[in-house]
Amino acid sequence: MPGALEAGVPTGVIYGDDVLKLFQHARENGYAIPAVNVTSSSTVVAALEAARDAKSPIILQTSQGGAAYFAGKGIKDSAEKREASVAGAIAAAAYIKAIAPVYGIPVVLHTDHCAKKLLPWLDGMLDADEKHFKEHGVPLFSSHMIDLSEEPVDENIETCVKYLKRAAPMKQWLEMEIGITGGEEDGVNNEGVDNASLYTQPEDIWQIEQAFRPISPYFSIAAGFGNVHGVYAPGNVKLHPELLGKHQAFVSEKLGGKDPKPVFFVFHGGSGSTKQEYHEAIANGVVKVNVDTDLQWAYLTGIRDYITKNIDYLKSQVGNPEGANKPNKKKYDPRVWVREGEKTMSARVKEALEDFHTAGKL
C-alpha cells in the first residue's frame, strides 16, 4: 500500500484536490484522520508533534468558541458580526499555515460546528477565504463545517447548498451534519433531544448526495448514529456504526453500485467510544474523527501533575525546600509547565492516531 505522500498528497496545509486525495486514500486504506480542536499555538504544536512522530496526516480545527479564545477573551464577539471569532480563526489559520511545513506532514485546516446562529462567523471566514483565493489561488481554510442538524432537513440542505456553491469555485471542502449529536459542546446543548433524532436515515443521506454532487465533489457528511459529545458512563450511549454501512449500500445502489463506499462520513461525539466502534465506523467509510473532550483532559493532566509535584516551588518567587533564598523562576516559567500539558496532549493524540489506524500512513 503506497503511503499518502507517495500517492501525491503534499505536506503543509492542503486544499482542494489534495484534500479529496487524502480522504480517498483514507477510505480506500481503512483509516480515519483525527480532527483536533485547537485553541492556542500550544495545542497546535502538541497535535503537530504527535502526527509528525507517528508519520500521519492530521486535521486541525477551531470551533467558534476556540477561535474567539485564540483572538483573546477581551475582544468583542457580537452575535451580528462575531468579530473575535472571525479574527481568531484567521489568526489561527495564519499561524498553522506558517508552522505546518516545518513538521513535514499534510495538514487539513478546518473549522468546526457552525450552527445557524453562528453563520455570521462563517460568512466572515469565507470573506477571508475569497480574498486569499484571489491573491494566492487557494482559500485560507481547507474546509468548513456547517451544523444545522437542529433545523428541518430541507432547510439544513438548502442552506448548505448555498454555502457549497460559494465554496466550490475555491475547491474548498464542506462538512455538514444531519442527525443531531447529543450532549453538549462549546455552548451547543443537545442533552435533552429525543433519542430517535440521534440516528440519521439513509434517505436523508441520499437527499444530500443528490443536492451536493452536481455542485462539488468536495464534501463530507457527519451522520448521526447515536453520537454524543462529552464523556459518559459506559452503557449510557449506544452507538450503531453499522448504520453507516447501510447508508453506503443505499447510496451505492442509487448511483449504480460501482462504488461500494461512495460517501465520506465523519464521526462526531467519539470521546469514550470503544476501539471496536471506531474500527467499525472506519470500515464503513468514516475518514475523519473529531477528538476534543479527551484531549482537553489530557492537556490538563500534564499541567496538573506538574503543579502538584512542584507545589512547594510555586508558592513564591523566592524560597523553596532547598533554601529560603533559592529562586523558583525555572519552575514557574510558563514554557516549563505549559510544555507539560503539550506532552500529555501529544501522547493522547498519538493514541488516537494508532486507534484510527492513521499512524504510519505517510
Sequence and secondary structure as in RCSB ss.txt:
>XXXX:A:sequence
MPGALEAGVPTGVIYGDDVLKLFQHARENGYAIPAVNVTSSSTVVAALEAARDAKSPIILQTSQGGAAYFAGKGI
KDSAEKREASVAGAIAAAAYIKAIAPVYGIPVVLHTDHCAKKLLPWLDGMLDADEKHFKEHGVPLFSSHMIDLSE
EPVDENIETCVKYLKRAAPMKQWLEMEIGITGGEEDGVNNEGVDNASLYTQPEDIWQIEQAFRPISPYFSIAAGF
GNVHGVYAPGNVKLHPELLGKHQAFVSEKLGGKDPKPVFFVFHGGSGSTKQEYHEAIANGVVKVNVDTDLQWAYL
TGIRDYITKNIDYLKSQVGNPEGANKPNKKKYDPRVWVREGEKTMSARVKEALEDFHTAGKL
>XXXX:A:secstr
   TTTTT  SEE  HHHHHHHHHHHHHHT  EEEEE  SHHHHHHHHHHHHHTT  EEEEE HHHHHHHH TTS
   TTT HHHHHHHHHHHHHHHHHHHHHTSEEEEEEEEE GGGHHHHHHHHHHHHHHHHHHSS SSSEEEE  TT
S HHHHHHHHHHHHHHHGGGT EEEEEES  BEEETTEEETTS GGGGB  HHHHHHHHHHHTTT S EEEEE B
S BSS   TTS    THHHHHHHHHHHHHTTSS S    EEE S TT  HHHHHHHHHTTEEEEEE HHHHHHHH
HHHHHHHHHTGGGSSSSEEETTEEEEE HHHH HHHHHHHHHHHHHHHHHHHHHHTT TT  
